[in-house]
Amino acid sequence: MKKVLTKNLTLSGLFLALALLLPFVTGQIPSIGSKLLPMHIPILICGFVCGWQYGLIVGLIAPVFRSMIFGMPPMFPTAVAMTFELAAYGCLAGIFYKLFPKKMFLFI
């Protein structure tokens, strides 16, 4: 149990770091940066890989940390709204991944 907890905590930290730093990649290209915020992608993957609890927590923390550290998105109203949005993404991704059956496809 302790090994799984450590692994999920470490992966959650990695996904949080990706959520904080990934918007810099698209921000360098003005035509893409104004339309795409890739902060959602690591949070969805965190929900899939670590579970709904970790996806929820990382989704709650990421926009607030990014707003406090880098100033973007602005804390109110954007970061507050994104907090609930990303928390719902991470939580629902983990729940749906656990609920729906995994289908194995065999390509011959």
C-alpha positions in Angstrom: 0.0 0.0 0.0 2.8 2.4 0.9 4.6 1.8 -2.5 1.4 2.7 -4.4 0.9 5.8 -2.3 4.4 7.0 -3.0 4.2 6.3 -6.7 0.9 8.2 -7.0 2.2 11.1 -5.0 5.3 11.3 -7.2 3.3 11.1 -10.4 0.9 13.7 -9.1 3.8 16.1 -8.5 5.0 15.4 -12.0 1.6 16.1 -13.5 1.3 19.3 -11.4 4.7 20.5 -12.7 3.6 19.7 -16.3 0.4 21.7 -15.8 2.4 24.6 -14.5 5.0 24.6 -17.3 3.2 23.3 -20.4 1.4 26.6 -21.1 4.9 28.2 -21.7 5.4 25.9 -24.8 2.2 27.1 -26.6 2.6 30.7 -25.3 5.7 31.1 -27.4 3.7 30.7 -30.6 1.2 33.7 -30.7 -1.3 32.1 -33.1 -1.6 29.0 -31.0 -1.0 30.5 -27.5 -4.1 32.7 -27.7 -6.4 29.8 -28.5 -5.0 26.8 -26.6 -4.3 26.2 -23.0 -2.7 22.8 -22.5 -3.0 22.9 -18.7 -6.0 20.5 -19.0 -4.0 17.7 -20.5 -1.8 16.7 -17.5 -4.8 16.9 -15.2 -6.8 14.5 -17.3 -3.9 12.1 -17.5 -3.4 12.4 -13.8 -7.0 11.3 -13.3 -6.5 8.3 -15.6 -3.2 7.2 -14.1 -3.4 8.0 -10.4 -7.1 7.9 -9.7 -9.9 10.4 -9.2 -8.6 11.6 -5.8 -5.3 12.7 -7.2 -6.8 14.2 -10.3 -9.2 16.2 -8.2 -6.4 17.6 -5.9 -4.1 18.4 -8.8 -6.9 20.1 -10.6 -7.7 22.2 -7.6 -4.1 23.2 -7.0 -2.7 23.8 -10.5 -4.5 27.1 -11.6 -4.1 28.7 -8.1 -0.3 27.9 -8.1 0.1 29.1 -11.6 -1.7 32.3 -10.8 0.3 32.9 -7.6 3.7 32.1 -9.2 3.4 33.4 -12.8 0.4 35.8 -12.6 -1.4 34.1 -15.4 -4.3 33.3 -15.4 -5.5 36.2 -13.3 -6.7 35.0 -9.8 -10.2 36.3 -10.0 -12.3 35.3 -12.0 -10.3 33.1 -14.3 -8.2 31.0 -11.9 -11.1 30.5 -9.6 -13.3 29.3 -12.4 -10.5 27.1 -13.8 -10.0 25.6 -10.4 -13.5 24.1 -10.4 -13.3 23.1 -14.1 -9.9 21.3 -13.8 -10.9 19.6 -10.5 -14.0 18.3 -12.3 -11.9 17.1 -15.3 -9.5 15.2 -13.1 -12.1 13.7 -10.9 -14.4 12.6 -13.7 -11.6 11.3 -15.8 -10.5 9.0 -12.9 -14.1 7.9 -12.1 -15.0 7.2 -15.7 -11.8 5.3 -16.3 -12.5 3.1 -13.3 -16.2 2.6 -14.1 -16.1 1.8 -17.8 -14.7 -1.6 -18.9 -11.5 -1.7 -20.7 -11.8 -3.4 -24.1 -8.9 -5.3 -25.4 -8.5 -5.2 -29.2 -6.5 -7.9 -30.8 -5.2 -6.9 -34.3 -4.2 -9.8 -36.4 
